Amino acid sequence: MVKHTPMMEQYLKIKAEHQDAFLFYRLGDFYELFFDDAIKAARELEITLTKRGSQGDKEGIPMCGVPYHSAENYIKTLIEKGYKVAICEQVEDPKTAKGVVKREVVQIVTPGTVMSQTMLKEGENNYLCSLSHFQDGSFVVVYNDLSTGENRLTLIKEGWDAVLHELYNQPIREIVIPSTLSEEFQTQLREKLQVTLSYQDEVTFNAEYRSLTENLNDERLMKAFSRLLNYIQKTQMRSLDHLKQATIIELKDYLSLDMYSKRNLELTETIIKKGKHGSLLWVLDKTVTAMGSRMMKKWIERPLLNKQAIEKRLNIVESFHAGFMEREMLRESLKSVYDMERLAARIAFGNVNARDLIQLKQSLRNIPEIKKILQQFPAPEMKELADELVYPEDIVDILEQSIIEDPPASITEGGIIKDGYNEQLDSYRDASRNGKQWIAELERKEKDLTNIKSLKIGFNRVFGYYIEVTKSNTHLLPEGRYERKQTLANAERYITPELKEKETLILEAEEKSIDLEHALFLDIREEMKDHIPLFQQLADHISRIDCLQAFATVSEENNYTRPRFVEDKLTIKNGRHPVVEKVMSDGTFVPNDVSLDKENSILLITGPNMSGKSTYMRQLALTVIMAQIGCFVPCDEADLIVFDQIFTRIGAADDLVSGQSTFMVEMLEANHALAKATDRSLILLDEIGRGTSTYDGMALAQAIVEYIHNNIGAKTLFSTHYHELTAMEKNLNQLKNIHVRAEEYDGNVVFLHKIKEGSADRSYGIQVAKLAGLPEALIERANTILIELEEGSKPAPVTEKIESGQLSFFIEEREKENEKQPTKKEHHIIDELKNLNLFEMTPMEAMNALYKLQKKVK
């Protein structure tokens, strides 16, 4: 058995209690890691792996370390990779310790419990989640953002799939689960959500948090919330005064978006790059504050169902939209509001510094100005917003009187508190300043007395104050005037009893001054703790104001319109895709109408690939979501229905991790819609059935449309390449055929992106392949096969290989022939030019027509 040193025995004992975390063990100015921790950390952090000698262990113990002062960056790297870090500190003074210095883990940093600003994204929540299951088959999901104090719970009775749909697309970093949760469920959480799993079986309620649970009257909610609180308490080991009262998310109050729809519609992040750019959030987020940005993301993820609540938001947006000058003044004022939500959390957590409190003061100072601007709007909803803002003048006064405007980052080195705030501090400072003035005066007198111009009085931490004279001048010193203290290579240092006495006074005053400043700051911080609920309330109000002004700003910038809500008939005039039109910088997006009612509840869309069918479908869903979060919408006019759910199947997405093909994913998504949709739902299905054989796919597609028509009655957009399905219009009285216009000129397809009634006459697949740049010989062969298939004959096999040289020869000959007379394409262009009525066109319409003709010629 290997015998370890007492220190290593201490390390091993502590490590045994934290097996699932890297143990950062404090040794002097470093955090050291040993054994497997060291091997893994060296690899993950790309730092040097060394060895530490150990009695009886010839090989040595693997070891690596990181400097204490820069440890945060290393911890951040590990946390971002999904690991946990246990911080082990010295908890007694090494000078007074007997034997090994006592050490304890003072905090466990996990992906879901980070509090450091460098590890948090400003405009995003960082959720720790707990998941509890119960014998009746129900689940409770609890969300906590430790950095803001937010606590939310939801009870899910519809089974495991509903849990996954709820959790998907939430910014969850870590999920706390009971050890009894099935392995299958745990695997799905890791693979589908890519989160860190942690375990907590203790669900005993801690009475300390009774004030947080006043809304919870269900034992399941209490147990689930207790699981989360116990985990946070176990890992953080400090005050959690900033935690807000738990609120219940009633899922029935929000438009339901399953995981497929959240992904397919790219609400908060794009499918491919997983980034904000190109998402609906990217377009709408014109917020000014970080907390407003976080709230907007939550609003987009949970659109409202209550028409009255939606209209209230729209009324406020309309007021902001109409008051451009006032809105700009408000935006300017909001720019000076810092992240009060996270400032309040750091106050409670005990890691706030003087600079943070100055940010808090500056934020609070803006409340009267924001209130005044809101009061200028006539709408009653704006008055209500203004009344919600309470200006805490007494708190601002305390911070104004106590802390200097530009304090240092450290709270232990002084220079924080203003003169005049504390009488005792002022006396210490006076003694220190007067003492230093006395020393400066002493230096001047000694220079005059000795006539040594280079004489100086200096200070260092080892010897204190001293009089320094160069060796070349020591002969000028009066006998016995100074007492030698230190000899240097070129100088001698001296002291006098008087200097030593003054040094004691100065140093004592400085030390006491620093200690008192630290104590005073802690008192101020403690006083701020009492007002945390007020800060959080103000943060919530300002976040809502910020989101609503952002909706007005983006609506004005992009020419959005206030939607109206009706019962049965959905009508959109010149609707646009909010994201696509933003990325099309040339302004050529083609708007389209949408009409859905009881007589035409299903639109069957035909048309070629790349023509805009998917864009048309997505823009309807995004318009609905924008309206139901209280934003104006991208169109000329909109009469909308309040939908309860949106289901989408748009675009191919193989789920290779779980071994599911595109077709299987397609069927799963379609099934989810068919099983859950109601007559108040919106269903968008794109190219259903293309992942299998033609007849299988066509049969499934038709059966799905018929099922929606006969059994569900949901408003539905269904796009397809199966032209045979357009015949359903004759038998299904609520189905209407529409198509995306495309025209062909001399073998080339031109997409007009315009929706028209009726069905498309063909798919233009070969023309699209030509646009993609497939070889000309291949395109010609495909055309031949298509003609033969359409005529009902079996395509003849190609017996000869067309060499590239031969192909060039035929092309050259054709080009020579074409020089003799206008081509069919040129005839079309000439006819179009003849038919243009220039006198009835605006200059812009004429320019557009000329541009299109030029493109055809090229």
C-alpha positions in Angstrom: 0.0 0.0 0.0 1.4 3.4 -1.0 1.9 5.8 1.9 1.0 9.4 1.1 2.1 12.6 2.8 -0.5 14.2 5.2 -1.3 16.8 2.6 -2.0 14.2 -0.1 -4.1 12.3 2.4 -6.1 15.4 2.9 -6.5 15.9 -0.8 -7.7 12.3 -1.3 -10.2 12.6 1.4 -11.7 15.7 -0.1 -11.6 14.3 -3.6 -13.5 11.2 -2.5 -16.5 13.5 -1.7 -16.4 15.1 -5.1 -15.8 12.3 -7.6 -17.8 14.0 -10.5 -15.8 17.3 -10.4 -12.3 18.5 -11.0 -10.9 19.3 -7.6 -9.0 22.7 -7.7 -6.9 22.3 -4.5 -5.4 25.5 -3.3 -1.6 25.4 -2.6 -0.2 28.9 -2.1 -0.7 30.9 -5.3 -1.8 27.9 -7.4 -4.7 25.6 -7.7 -3.2 22.1 -8.1 -4.8 19.0 -9.6 -3.6 15.4 -9.0 -4.0 11.8 -10.3 -6.7 11.4 -13.0 -7.9 15.0 -12.5 -4.4 16.2 -13.5 -4.2 13.9 -16.6 -7.7 15.0 -17.9 -7.3 18.7 -17.0 -3.9 18.9 -18.7 -5.5 17.5 -21.9 -8.6 19.7 -21.8 -6.8 22.9 -20.8 -3.7 22.2 -22.9 -1.3 22.8 -19.9 1.8 20.9 -18.8 1.4 17.7 -16.9 4.1 17.1 -14.3 4.7 14.7 -11.4 4.9 15.2 -7.7 7.1 12.9 -5.7 5.4 10.7 -3.1 6.9 8.5 -0.4 6.8 4.9 -1.6 5.7 5.9 -5.1 8.7 5.9 -7.4 6.7 6.9 -10.4 5.4 10.1 -8.8 1.9 11.5 -8.8 0.5 13.1 -12.0 0.1 16.8 -11.3 -0.8 20.0 -13.0 -1.7 23.5 -11.8 -3.1 26.9 -12.7 -2.3 30.3 -11.1 -4.9 31.4 -8.6 -5.2 34.9 -10.1 -6.1 33.5 -13.6 -8.0 30.4 -12.5 -11.3 31.8 -13.7 -10.4 31.4 -17.4 -9.4 27.8 -16.9 -12.6 27.1 -15.0 -14.6 28.7 -17.8 -13.0 26.4 -20.3 -13.9 23.3 -18.3 -17.4 24.5 -17.6 -18.0 25.2 -21.3 -17.0 21.6 -22.0 -19.7 20.4 -19.6 -17.4 19.6 -16.6 -17.8 20.6 -12.9 -15.1 22.2 -10.8 -14.9 22.0 -7.0 -13.0 25.0 -5.5 -11.0 23.9 -2.5 -9.6 26.8 -0.4 -7.4 27.1 2.7 -9.9 28.0 5.5 -7.3 28.8 8.3 -4.3 31.0 8.5 -1.1 29.0 7.5 0.8 31.0 10.1 -1.3 29.7 13.0 -2.1 26.3 11.6 -0.8 23.2 13.4 0.2 20.6 10.9 -1.6 20.6 7.4 -3.5 23.8 6.8 -7.3 23.0 6.9 -8.9 23.1 3.5 -12.6 22.8 2.4 -14.6 22.9 -0.8 -16.2 26.3 -0.7 -18.1 26.1 -4.0 -18.8 23.7 -6.8 -19.1 25.5 -10.2 -21.2 23.6 -12.6 -22.5 24.4 -16.1 -25.9 25.4 -14.7 -24.7 27.4 -11.7 -22.1 29.8 -13.1 -22.2 33.3 -11.7 -19.1 34.9 -13.1 -19.7 37.5 -15.7 -17.0 36.1 -18.0 -18.9 32.7 -18.1 -22.3 34.2 -18.9 -23.7 35.5 -22.1 -25.3 38.9 -21.6 -28.5 38.5 -23.5 -29.1 34.8 -22.7 -30.3 33.0 -19.7 -28.2 30.2 -18.2 -30.7 27.6 -17.0 -30.2 24.9 -14.4 -33.1 22.5 -14.7 -34.5 19.8 -12.5 -36.6 16.9 -13.7 -38.8 14.8 -11.4 -41.1 11.9 -12.3 -44.0 10.6 -10.3 -45.9 7.3 -10.0 -49.0 8.7 -11.8 -46.8 9.2 -14.9 -46.5 12.9 -14.6 -43.3 14.9 -14.7 -42.3 18.3 -13.2 -39.7 20.5 -14.9 -38.2 23.3 -12.8 -36.1 26.0 -14.4 -33.6 28.1 -12.4 -31.3 30.8 -13.6 -28.9 31.4 -10.6 -27.5 34.5 -12.3 -30.9 36.2 -12.2 -32.8 34.4 -9.4 -35.6 33.2 -11.7 -37.5 30.1 -10.7 -40.3 28.6 -13.0 -42.1 25.2 -12.8 -44.4 23.3 -15.1 -46.3 20.1 -14.6 -46.4 17.8 -17.6 -49.0 15.0 -17.7 -48.7 14.0 -21.4 -45.7 11.7 -21.0 -42.0 11.6 -21.8 -42.2 13.0 -25.4 -43.9 16.1 -24.1 -41.0 16.5 -21.6 -38.5 16.5 -24.5 -40.6 18.9 -26.5 -40.7 21.3 -23.5 -37.0 21.1 -22.8 -35.8 21.4 -26.4 -34.5 24.8 -27.4 -34.4 26.2 -23.9 -30.9 27.4 -22.9 -30.4 24.5 -20.5 -26.8 23.7 -19.5 -27.4 21.2 -16.8 -30.3 18.9 -15.7 -30.6 17.6 -12.1 -32.4 14.3 -12.0 -33.1 11.5 -9.6 -30.8 8.5 -9.8 -33.9 6.4 -10.5 -34.7 8.0 -13.8 -34.5 5.3 -16.5 -31.2 4.9 -18.4 -33.1 5.3 -21.7 -34.5 8.7 -20.6 -31.0 9.7 -19.4 -29.5 8.8 -22.8 -32.1 10.8 -24.6 -31.4 13.8 -22.5 -27.7 13.6 -23.1 -28.0 13.0 -26.9 -31.0 15.2 -27.8 -30.3 18.1 -25.5 -26.5 17.7 -25.0 -26.5 18.7 -21.4 -24.6 17.8 -18.2 -26.6 15.4 -16.0 -26.4 15.7 -12.2 -28.0 13.7 -9.5 -30.0 14.8 -6.5 -32.3 12.4 -4.6 -32.9 14.5 -1.5 -36.3 16.2 -1.9 -36.9 17.2 1.8 -38.1 20.8 1.8 -35.9 23.4 3.5 -38.1 25.7 5.5 -35.6 28.5 4.9 -37.1 28.9 1.4 -40.8 28.9 2.4 -41.3 32.4 1.0 -40.4 31.1 -2.5 -43.1 28.4 -2.5 -46.3 30.4 -1.8 -47.6 29.6 -5.3 -47.1 25.9 -5.0 -50.0 23.9 -3.7 -49.2 20.6 -5.3 -46.9 18.1 -3.5 -45.3 17.1 -6.8 -44.3 20.7 -7.4 -42.9 21.1 -3.9 -40.8 17.9 -4.2 -39.5 18.9 -7.6 -38.6 22.4 -6.5 -36.9 21.0 -3.3 -34.8 18.7 -5.5 -33.4 21.8 -7.3 -33.0 23.9 -4.2 -31.1 21.2 -2.4 -28.8 20.8 -5.3 -28.1 24.5 -5.5 -27.5 24.7 -1.8 -25.1 21.7 -1.9 -23.0 23.2 -4.7 -23.0 26.9 -3.9 -22.7 26.9 0.0 -23.7 30.5 0.4 -26.6 33.0 0.6 -29.3 32.6 -2.0 -31.3 35.7 -1.0 -31.9 36.7 -4.6 -34.0 33.7 -5.6 -37.4 34.8 -6.8 -40.7 33.3 -5.8 -41.4 30.2 -7.9 -43.9 30.8 -10.7 -45.9 28.1 -12.5 -45.8 27.9 -16.3 -49.3 26.9 -17.4 -48.6 25.5 -20.8 -52.2 25.9 -21.8 -51.7 29.7 -21.7 -49.2 29.6 -24.5 -49.1 28.7 -28.1 -47.5 25.2 -28.2 -44.4 24.7 -30.4 -43.0 21.2 -30.5 -39.2 20.6 -30.9 -39.6 20.1 -34.6 -41.3 23.5 -35.1 -38.8 25.3 -32.9 -36.0 23.9 -35.0 -37.6 24.1 -38.5 -38.8 27.7 -38.0 -35.4 28.9 -36.6 -37.0 31.0 -34.0 -33.9 31.7 -31.8 -31.1 30.0 -33.6 -30.4 28.6 -37.1 -30.5 24.9 -37.9 -27.0 24.7 -39.5 -24.8 27.3 -37.7 -26.7 27.1 -34.3 -26.3 30.9 -34.1 -28.6 33.9 -33.6 -27.8 35.5 -36.9 -30.5 34.5 -39.4 -33.2 33.6 -36.8 -36.4 35.4 -36.0 -34.8 36.6 -32.7 -32.0 38.2 -34.8 -34.6 40.3 -36.7 -36.7 41.3 -33.7 -34.1 41.9 -31.0 -33.8 45.7 -31.1 -33.7 45.7 -27.3 -31.2 48.1 -25.6 -30.6 46.2 -22.3 -29.3 42.7 -21.7 -32.2 41.8 -19.5 -34.6 43.0 -22.2 -32.9 40.7 -24.7 -33.3 37.7 -22.4 -37.0 38.5 -22.0 -37.6 38.8 -25.7 -36.1 35.3 -26.3 -38.6 33.9 -23.7 -41.5 35.7 -25.4 -40.6 34.2 -28.8 -40.4 30.8 -27.3 -43.8 31.1 -25.6 -46.3 33.1 -27.7 -49.5 34.1 -25.9 -53.0 32.5 -26.4 -54.9 35.1 -24.4 -56.3 37.6 -27.0 -56.7 40.3 -24.3 -53.0 40.0 -23.2 -51.9 40.1 -26.9 -54.0 43.2 -27.6 -52.5 44.9 -24.5 -49.0 44.4 -25.8 -50.0 45.6 -29.3 -51.6 48.8 -27.9 -48.3 49.6 -26.2 -46.3 48.8 -29.4 -48.7 51.0 -31.4 -48.1 53.9 -28.9 -44.3 53.5 -29.2 -44.7 53.2 -33.0 -46.6 56.5 -33.2 -44.2 58.4 -30.9 -40.9 58.3 -32.7 -39.2 61.1 -30.7 -40.3 59.8 -27.4 -39.3 56.3 -28.3 -35.8 57.5 -29.3 -35.5 59.4 -26.0 -36.5 56.2 -24.2 -34.0 54.1 -26.0 -31.3 56.6 -25.2 -32.2 56.5 -21.5 -32.3 52.7 -21.5 -28.7 52.6 -22.7 -27.6 53.8 -19.3 -29.4 50.9 -17.5 -27.1 48.0 -16.6 -28.1 44.4 -16.0 -30.0 45.0 -12.7 -31.3 41.4 -12.7 -27.7 40.0 -12.5 -26.4 42.8 -10.3 -29.1 41.9 -7.7 -28.0 38.3 -7.9 -24.4 39.1 -7.4 -25.3 41.3 -4.4 -27.0 38.3 -2.8 -24.2 35.9 -3.8 -21.6 38.2 -2.2 -19.4 38.7 -5.2 -20.4 42.2 -6.1 -17.8 44.9 -6.0 -17.9 48.7 -5.7 -18.0 49.2 -9.5 -21.1 47.0 -9.6 -22.8 49.2 -7.0 -22.0 52.3 -9.1 -23.6 50.6 -12.1 -26.7 49.9 -9.9 -26.8 53.6 -8.9 -26.5 54.8 -12.5 -29.3 52.4 -13.5 -31.6 53.5 -10.7 -30.9 57.2 -11.5 -32.5 56.6 -14.9 -35.9 55.5 -13.5 -37.4 59.1 -13.1 -36.4 59.9 -16.7 -37.9 56.6 -18.1 -41.1 57.3 -16.0 -41.4 60.8 -17.4 -41.1 59.7 -21.0 -43.8 57.0 -20.6 -46.1 59.6 -19.0 -46.0 61.6 -22.2 -47.9 58.9 -24.1 -51.8 59.3 -23.9 -52.6 55.5 -24.0 -53.8 54.1 -20.6 -51.4 51.1 -20.9 -48.5 53.5 -21.0 -49.6 55.2 -17.8 -49.8 51.8 -16.2 -46.2 51.1 -17.3 -45.1 54.4 -15.8 -46.9 53.7 -12.5 -45.1 50.4 -12.1 -41.7 52.1 -11.9 -40.9 53.1 -8.4 -37.8 55.3 -7.9 -35.9 54.3 -4.7 -34.4 57.7 -4.0 -33.1 56.7 -0.5 -31.0 53.9 -2.0 -29.6 56.1 -4.7 -28.7 58.7 -1.9 -26.8 56.0 0.1 -24.8 54.9 -2.9 -24.2 58.5 -3.9 -22.9 59.5 -0.5 -20.8 56.4 0.2 -18.9 55.2 -2.9 -16.6 57.2 -5.2 -17.5 57.4 -8.9 -14.6 55.4 -10.2 -13.7 52.8 -7.6 -11.1 50.1 -8.0 -12.1 46.5 -8.8 -10.8 45.2 -5.5 -12.8 45.7 -2.3 -9.9 44.9 0.1 -7.3 47.5 -0.9 -9.1 50.8 0.0 -9.9 53.7 -2.2 -13.7 53.0 -2.3 -15.5 55.1 0.2 -15.9 58.9 -0.2 -14.5 61.4 2.3 -17.2 62.6 4.7 -19.1 59.3 4.8 -17.6 58.0 8.0 -16.0 60.1 10.7 -13.6 57.4 11.9 -12.4 56.7 8.4 -11.8 60.5 7.8 -9.6 60.6 11.0 -7.5 57.7 9.8 -7.1 59.3 6.4 -6.3 62.6 7.9 -3.5 60.9 10.0 -2.2 59.1 7.0 -2.2 62.2 4.7 -0.8 64.5 7.4 1.9 61.9 8.2 2.9 61.7 4.6 3.0 65.5 4.4 5.2 65.5 7.5 7.6 63.1 5.8 7.7 65.2 2.7 8.5 68.2 5.0 11.1 66.2 6.9 12.9 65.3 3.6 13.1 69.0 2.6 14.5 70.0 6.1 17.1 67.2 6.1 18.3 68.2 2.6 18.8 71.8 3.8 20.5 70.7 7.1 22.9 68.3 5.5 23.3 70.2 2.2 22.9 66.8 0.4 20.5 67.5 -2.5 20.2 63.7 -3.4 19.0 62.8 0.1 15.6 61.2 -0.1 13.1 59.5 2.2 11.7 56.2 0.8 9.5 53.3 1.9 9.4 49.5 1.4 7.3 46.8 3.0 10.2 45.1 4.8 12.0 48.1 6.4 9.3 50.7 6.4 10.3 54.4 6.0 14.1 55.2 5.7 16.4 58.1 4.8 18.7 57.2 1.9 22.1 58.8 1.3 24.6 57.9 -1.4 27.9 56.7 -0.2 29.7 59.6 -1.8 27.8 61.9 0.5 27.8 60.0 3.9 30.8 62.0 5.1 28.6 65.1 5.1 26.3 63.6 7.7 26.5 65.1 11.3 27.9 62.6 13.8 25.3 60.5 15.5 22.4 62.2 13.7 21.0 59.0 12.0 20.9 55.3 12.9 22.2 53.0 10.1 19.5 50.5 9.0 20.7 49.0 5.8 23.7 49.1 3.5 23.3 49.0 -0.3 26.0 48.9 -3.0 25.9 52.6 -3.6 24.0 54.0 -0.6 23.3 53.8 3.0 19.8 53.8 4.6 19.1 55.3 8.0 16.3 55.8 10.4 15.6 58.2 13.3 13.4 57.6 16.4 11.1 60.4 15.2 10.7 58.9 11.7 10.0 55.5 13.2 7.3 56.9 15.4 5.7 58.7 12.5 5.9 55.5 10.4 4.0 53.6 13.0 1.2 56.2 13.0 1.0 56.3 9.2 1.0 52.6 8.7 -1.5 52.0 11.5 -3.8 54.7 10.0 -3.5 53.2 6.5 -4.1 49.6 7.7 -7.0 50.6 9.9 -8.4 52.8 7.0 -8.3 49.9 4.6 -9.9 47.5 7.1 -12.6 50.0 7.9 -13.3 50.7 4.2 -13.8 47.0 3.6 -16.1 46.7 6.6 -18.1 49.8 5.5 -18.4 48.4 2.0 -19.7 45.1 3.3 -22.3 47.0 5.4 -23.5 48.9 2.3 -23.6 45.6 0.3 -25.6 44.0 3.2 -28.0 47.0 3.2 -28.5 46.5 -0.6 -29.5 42.9 0.0 -32.7 44.1 1.8 -33.8 45.8 -1.5 -33.1 42.9 -3.8 -36.9 42.2 -4.5 -37.3 45.9 -5.5 -34.3 45.7 -7.9 -35.7 42.5 -9.4 -39.2 44.1 -9.8 -37.7 47.1 -11.5 -35.6 44.9 -13.8 -38.7 43.0 -14.8 -40.7 46.2 -15.6 -37.8 47.7 -17.6 -37.3 44.4 -19.5 -40.9 44.5 -20.7 -40.7 48.2 -21.6 -37.5 47.4 -23.6 -39.1 44.5 -25.5 -42.2 46.5 -26.4 -40.2 49.5 -27.7 -38.0 47.0 -29.6 -41.1 45.6 -31.4 -42.1 49.2 -32.3 -38.6 50.0 -33.5 -38.3 46.9 -35.7 -41.9 47.4 -37.0 -41.1 51.0 -38.1 -37.8 50.0 -39.7 -39.3 47.1 -41.7 -42.7 48.5 -42.5 -44.7 46.0 -40.4 -48.4 46.3 -39.8 -50.6 45.9 -36.7 -52.5 42.6 -37.0 -56.2 42.2 -36.3 -57.6 39.1 -34.7 -60.7 37.4 -36.1 -62.5 34.1 -35.4 -62.3 32.0 -38.5 -60.9 33.6 -41.6 -57.2 34.2 -41.9 -56.2 36.8 -44.5 -52.8 38.3 -45.2 -52.2 40.8 -47.9 -48.7 41.0 -49.4 -47.1 38.9 -46.6 -43.3 38.7 -46.4 -40.8 36.5 -44.6 -39.2 38.7 -41.9 -35.8 37.0 -42.1 -35.5 36.3 -45.8 -36.4 39.9 -46.7 -33.7 41.2 -44.3 -30.9 39.0 -45.9 -32.1 39.9 -49.5 -30.2 43.2 -49.5 -31.4 44.1 -53.0 -35.0 44.5 -51.8 -36.4 42.0 -54.4 -38.4 39.9 -52.0 -41.8 39.0 -53.7 -44.7 39.4 -51.2 -47.7 37.0 -51.3 -51.3 36.8 -50.0 -52.6 34.0 -47.8 -56.3 33.2 -47.3 -57.6 30.4 -45.0 -61.1 30.0 -43.8 -63.8 27.3 -43.2 -64.4 26.7 -46.9 -60.6 26.7 -47.7 -58.8 25.3 -44.7 -56.2 23.4 -46.6 -54.0 24.9 -49.3 -52.2 22.4 -51.5 -49.1 24.1 -53.0 -47.4 22.9 -56.1 -44.5 24.3 -58.0 -40.8 23.7 -58.7 -38.0 23.4 -56.1 -36.3 26.8 -55.3 -39.5 28.6 -56.2 -40.3 29.7 -52.7 -42.9 27.2 -51.4 -41.0 26.6 -48.1 -40.5 30.3 -47.7 -44.3 30.9 -48.2 -45.1 28.3 -45.5 -42.5 29.5 -43.0 -43.5 33.2 -43.4 -47.1 32.3 -42.4 -45.9 30.6 -39.2 -43.5 33.4 -38.3 -46.3 36.0 -38.9 -48.6 34.1 -36.5 -45.8 33.9 -33.9 -44.9 37.5 -34.2 -48.6 38.5 -33.8 -49.1 36.3 -30.8 -46.0 37.8 -29.0 -47.5 41.2 -29.5 -45.4 42.5 -32.4 -46.5 44.0 -35.7 -46.2 41.7 -38.7 -44.5 41.9 -42.2 -47.4 42.5 -44.6 -49.8 45.2 -45.8 -52.8 43.9 -43.9 -53.4 40.9 -41.6 -56.6 39.4 -40.1 -55.3 36.5 -38.0 -56.7 33.7 -35.9 -55.2 33.0 -32.4 -53.7 29.5 -33.0 -53.2 27.1 -30.1 -50.4 25.1 -31.8 -48.1 25.2 -34.8 -46.7 22.0 -36.3 -44.2 22.0 -39.1 -42.4 19.5 -41.3 -40.1 21.6 -43.5 -36.8 20.5 -44.8 -34.9 17.2 -44.5 -33.0 16.4 -41.2 -31.5 13.0 -40.7 -31.3 12.0 -37.1 -28.1 9.9 -37.5 -27.3 9.7 -33.8 -30.4 7.7 -33.1 -30.2 5.9 -36.5 -33.3 7.5 -38.0 -33.5 8.3 -41.7 -34.9 11.4 -43.3 -38.1 9.5 -44.0 -38.5 8.2 -40.5 -38.0 11.7 -39.1 -40.5 12.9 -41.6 -43.1 10.3 -40.5 -42.4 11.0 -36.8 -43.0 14.7 -37.2 -46.1 14.2 -39.3 -47.5 11.7 -36.7 -46.8 14.2 -33.9 -48.9 16.8 -35.7 -51.7 14.4 -36.5 -51.9 13.2 -32.9 -51.9 16.6 -31.2 -53.4 19.1 -33.6 -56.9 20.6 -33.1 -59.1 22.7 -35.4 -57.4 25.8 -33.8 -54.0 24.6 -34.9 -51.7 25.5 -37.9 -50.0 22.6 -39.8 -47.3 23.1 -42.3 -46.2 20.0 -44.2 -43.5 20.3 -46.9 -43.0 17.5 -49.5 -44.3 14.7 -47.3 -43.6 11.2 -48.7 -40.5 12.0 -50.8 -38.3 9.8 -48.7 -39.8 6.6 -50.1 -40.9 5.2 -53.5 -43.2 7.3 -55.6 -46.4 5.4 -55.1 -45.8 4.8 -51.4 -45.0 8.5 -50.9 -48.0 9.6 -53.0 -50.4 7.3 -51.1 -49.1 8.5 -47.7 -49.3 12.1 -48.7 -52.9 11.8 -49.9 -53.9 9.8 -46.8 -52.4 12.5 -44.5 -54.2 15.3 -46.3 -57.5 13.4 -46.2 -57.0 12.7 -42.5 -56.4 16.4 -41.7 -59.4 17.4 -43.8 -61.9 14.8 -42.4 -60.7 14.3 -38.8 -58.8 17.4 -37.6 -59.9 20.5 -39.5 -56.7 22.4 -38.8 -55.6 25.2 -41.0 -53.0 23.6 -43.2 -50.4 24.4 -45.9 -49.3 21.2 -47.7 -46.7 21.5 -50.5 -46.0 18.6 -52.9 -44.4 17.5 -56.1 -47.0 14.9 -56.7 -49.2 16.7 -59.2 -51.6 13.8 -59.1 -52.6 15.0 -55.6 -54.1 18.2 -57.1 -57.1 16.0 -58.2 -58.1 16.0 -54.5 -59.6 19.4 -54.9 -62.6 17.7 -56.6 -63.3 15.4 -53.6 -62.2 17.5 -50.6 -64.5 20.6 -50.4 -62.2 22.4 -48.0 -59.0 21.9 -50.1 -57.8 24.5 -52.6 -55.0 24.2 -55.1 -52.4 27.0 -55.3 -49.1 27.1 -57.1 -45.9 29.1 -57.3 -45.5 30.7 -60.8 -42.5 29.8 -62.9 -42.0 30.3 -66.6 -39.6 28.6 -69.0 -37.7 30.3 -71.8 -35.6 28.2 -74.1 -35.1 25.4 -71.6 -34.4 27.7 -68.7 -36.8 28.2 -65.8 -37.5 31.6 -64.3 -38.9 31.7 -60.8 -41.5 34.4 -60.2 -42.0 33.5 -56.5 -45.7 34.5 -56.9 -48.5 32.4 -55.5 -51.4 31.9 -57.8 -54.6 29.9 -57.7 -54.7 26.5 -59.4 -52.1 23.8 -59.7 -48.6 24.0 -61.4 -48.4 22.3 -64.8 -45.0 20.7 -64.1 -42.1 20.5 -61.6 -39.2 21.9 -63.7 -36.9 19.5 -62.0 -34.6 19.1 -65.0 -34.4 22.9 -65.4 -33.4 23.3 -61.8 -30.7 20.6 -62.3 -29.5 22.7 -65.2 -29.3 25.8 -63.0 -27.3 23.8 -60.5 -24.7 23.3 -63.3 -25.0 19.6 -64.1 -23.3 18.5 -67.3 -25.2 19.5 -70.5 -25.0 16.0 -71.9 -26.7 14.7 -68.7 -29.4 17.3 -69.0 -30.1 16.4 -72.6 -30.3 12.7 -71.7 -32.7 13.5 -68.8 -35.0 15.4 -71.1 -35.1 12.4 -73.5 -36.0 10.0 -70.7 -38.7 12.4 -69.4 -40.3 12.6 -72.8 -40.3 8.8 -73.2 -41.7 8.4 -69.6 -44.5 10.9 -70.3 -45.4 9.1 -73.5 -45.6 5.9 -71.6 -42.7 4.1 -73.3 -39.6 2.6 -71.6 -36.5 4.8 -72.0 -34.0 3.4 -74.5 -30.5 2.9 -73.0 -27.6 5.0 -74.2 -25.4 2.9 -76.4 -22.6 5.4 -77.1 -20.6 7.5 -74.8 -20.7 11.2 -75.8 -17.1 12.5 -75.7 -16.6 16.0 -74.5 -15.0 16.9 -77.9 -18.0 15.6 -79.7 -20.3 17.6 -77.4 -18.3 20.8 -78.1 -18.6 20.1 -81.9 -22.4 19.8 -81.7 -22.6 23.0 -79.5 -20.4 25.0 -81.9 -22.5 23.8 -84.9 -25.7 24.8 -83.1 -24.3 28.2 -82.2 -23.4 28.8 -85.9 -27.0 27.9 -86.9 -28.4 30.2 -84.2 -26.4 33.1 -85.6 -28.5 33.0 -88.8 -31.9 33.6 -87.1 -33.4 34.7 -83.7 -33.7 31.9 -81.2 -37.0 30.9 -79.7 -35.8 32.6 -76.5 -35.0 35.8 -78.3 -38.5 35.8 -79.9 -40.0 35.5 -76.4 -38.0 38.5 -75.2 -38.9 40.6 -78.3 -42.6 39.8 -77.8 -42.3 40.8 -74.1 -40.6 44.1 -75.0 -43.4 44.9 -77.6 -46.1 44.2 -75.0 -44.7 46.6 -72.4 -47.0 49.6 -71.9 -44.3 52.1 -70.8 -46.8 55.0 -70.4 -48.7 53.2 -67.7 -45.5 52.2 -65.8 -43.8 54.0 -63.0 -40.0 54.6 -63.5 -39.3 51.9 -60.9 -41.6 49.4 -62.7 -39.9 50.2 -66.0 -36.5 49.7 -64.5 -37.5 46.3 -63.0 -39.0 45.1 -66.3 -35.8 46.2 -68.2 -33.7 44.4 -65.5 -35.6 41.2 -65.9 -35.3 41.3 -69.7 -31.6 41.9 -69.5 -31.2 38.9 -67.2 -33.0 36.7 -69.8 -30.8 38.0 -72.6 -27.6 37.2 -70.6 
